[in-house]
Amino acid sequence: MWLGARNSDGYGELRINGKMYRTHRLACWIYLNLNPDDSSKLALHEIRCKHRNCWNLKHLYIGNRSDNQRDAVIAGTHRCTRRTHCPQGHEYTPENTYITPNGKRQCKICKRDYYWGNRKIINN
């Protein structure tokens, strides 16, 4: 765990030559050859790691924004995961939820009904 300064989101931070860097990003820069100025590549925490101030290489990997969104949905930390039901009123359960490759949730009932042309609007 990073014991130094943290930002308002809880990520460890360190200033180098006047610029602030997140510690988990620096760890990936030093040990995994991640360019800290390349915004297309992200230093991501494994889903099992719940600590934003962690910079343990065993808990980090390099990914992209889609990977980050997918991980947040699976971990239940993404803002959209606060919704318990789809727009048509079906509950998001593990059995009824499909996670798209870019990390979005889809209701399997609505997906099936749309595919078979049985679209019904449920008024809540």
PABA-224625 format. One record per residue (C-alpha): residue number from 1; residue in one letter; x, y, z. Coordinates in nm, 2 decimals, m for minus. Example, Ala and Ser with C-alpha at 12.3 -4.5 7.8 and 13.67 -1.06 7.14 Angstrom:
BEGIN
R   n res      u      v      w
R   1   A   1.23  m0.45   0.78
R   2   S   1.37  m0.11   0.71
% end
This chain:
BEGIN
R   n res      u      v      w
R   1   M   0.00   0.00   0.00
R   2   W   0.12   0.35  m0.08
R   3   L   0.16   0.54   0.25
R   4   G   0.24   0.88   0.10
R   5   A   0.00   1.14  m0.04
R   6   R  m0.33   1.04  m0.19
R   7   N  m0.57   1.23  m0.42
R   8   S  m0.94   1.29  m0.34
R   9   D  m1.03   0.96  m0.50
R  10   G  m0.79   0.76  m0.28
R  11   Y  m0.52   0.69  m0.54
R  12   G  m0.16   0.73  m0.42
R  13   E   0.02   1.02  m0.59
R  14   L   0.38   1.13  m0.63
R  15   R   0.52   1.45  m0.78
R  16   I   0.81   1.41  m1.03
R  17   N   0.95   1.72  m1.19
R  18   G   0.65   1.92  m1.10
R  19   K   0.40   1.68  m1.24
R  20   M   0.17   1.45  m1.03
R  21   Y   0.15   1.08  m1.12
R  22   R  m0.06   0.81  m0.97
R  23   T   0.16   0.55  m0.80
R  24   H   0.01   0.25  m0.96
R  25   R   0.07   0.41  m1.30
R  26   L   0.44   0.48  m1.20
R  27   A   0.48   0.11  m1.10
R  28   C   0.36   0.00  m1.44
R  29   W   0.59   0.26  m1.60
R  30   I   0.90   0.13  m1.42
R  31   Y   0.83  m0.24  m1.42
R  32   L   0.60  m0.30  m1.72
R  33   N   0.73  m0.04  m1.96
R  34   L   0.41   0.17  m1.96
R  35   N   0.47   0.52  m2.10
R  36   P   0.31   0.74  m1.83
R  37   D   0.22   1.01  m2.08
R  38   D   0.04   0.77  m2.32
R  39   S  m0.33   0.82  m2.23
R  40   S  m0.45   0.53  m2.45
R  41   K  m0.29   0.28  m2.21
R  42   L  m0.40   0.26  m1.85
R  43   A  m0.25   0.10  m1.54
R  44   L  m0.54  m0.10  m1.40
R  45   H  m0.60  m0.28  m1.07
R  46   E  m0.72  m0.64  m1.09
R  47   I  m1.08  m0.68  m0.99
R  48   R  m0.99  m0.86  m0.67
R  49   C  m0.78  m0.56  m0.55
R  50   K  m1.01  m0.32  m0.38
R  51   H  m0.75  m0.07  m0.27
R  52   R  m0.69   0.24  m0.49
R  53   N  m0.36   0.32  m0.31
R  54   C  m0.22  m0.03  m0.40
R  55   W   0.08  m0.04  m0.63
R  56   N   0.16  m0.41  m0.60
R  57   L   0.26  m0.54  m0.95
R  58   K   0.08  m0.86  m0.88
R  59   H  m0.25  m0.66  m0.87
R  60   L  m0.18  m0.44  m1.17
R  61   Y  m0.20  m0.48  m1.55
R  62   I  m0.20  m0.26  m1.85
R  63   G  m0.53  m0.22  m2.03
R  64   N  m0.75   0.04  m2.21
R  65   R  m1.06   0.23  m2.13
R  66   S  m1.29  m0.05  m2.23
R  67   D  m1.11  m0.29  m1.99
R  68   N  m1.14  m0.03  m1.71
R  69   Q  m1.52   0.01  m1.77
R  70   R  m1.57  m0.37  m1.79
R  71   D  m1.38  m0.42  m1.46
R  72   A  m1.58  m0.14  m1.29
R  73   V  m1.91  m0.30  m1.39
R  74   I  m1.80  m0.65  m1.28
R  75   A  m1.67  m0.51  m0.95
R  76   G  m1.99  m0.32  m0.89
R  77   T  m1.81   0.02  m0.87
R  78   H  m1.93   0.17  m1.20
R  79   R  m2.20   0.44  m1.17
R  80   C  m2.44   0.24  m1.39
R  81   T  m2.43  m0.06  m1.16
R  82   R  m2.63   0.13  m0.90
R  83   R  m2.94   0.07  m1.12
R  84   T  m3.11  m0.24  m1.02
R  85   H  m3.35  m0.28  m1.32
R  86   C  m3.33  m0.22  m1.69
R  87   P  m3.54   0.05  m1.85
R  88   Q  m3.82  m0.20  m1.92
R  89   G  m3.83  m0.30  m1.55
R  90   H  m3.65  m0.63  m1.55
R  91   E  m3.41  m0.69  m1.26
R  92   Y  m3.04  m0.70  m1.33
R  93   T  m2.95  m1.04  m1.18
R  94   P  m2.64  m1.25  m1.27
R  95   E  m2.87  m1.48  m1.47
R  96   N  m3.04  m1.19  m1.66
R  97   T  m2.74  m0.97  m1.72
R  98   Y  m2.51  m0.98  m2.02
R  99   I  m2.18  m0.77  m2.00
R 100   T  m2.08  m0.64  m2.34
R 101   P  m1.71  m0.64  m2.44
R 102   N  m1.70  m0.26  m2.37
R 103   G  m1.84  m0.32  m2.02
R 104   K  m2.20  m0.22  m2.06
R 105   R  m2.49  m0.42  m1.90
R 106   Q  m2.77  m0.55  m2.11
R 107   C  m3.09  m0.72  m2.00
R 108   K  m3.10  m1.07  m2.15
R 109   I  m3.49  m1.07  m2.15
R 110   C  m3.50  m0.75  m2.35
R 111   K  m3.22  m0.87  m2.58
R 112   R  m3.41  m1.20  m2.64
R 113   D  m3.74  m1.02  m2.69
R 114   Y  m3.59  m0.77  m2.93
R 115   Y  m3.42  m1.05  m3.13
R 116   W  m3.75  m1.25  m3.16
R 117   G  m3.96  m0.93  m3.23
R 118   N  m4.15  m0.96  m2.91
R 119   R  m4.08  m0.61  m2.79
R 120   K  m4.32  m0.51  m2.52
R 121   I  m4.31  m0.19  m2.33
R 122   I  m4.35  m0.23  m1.95
R 123   N  m4.49   0.08  m1.78
R 124   N  m4.35   0.12  m1.43
% end
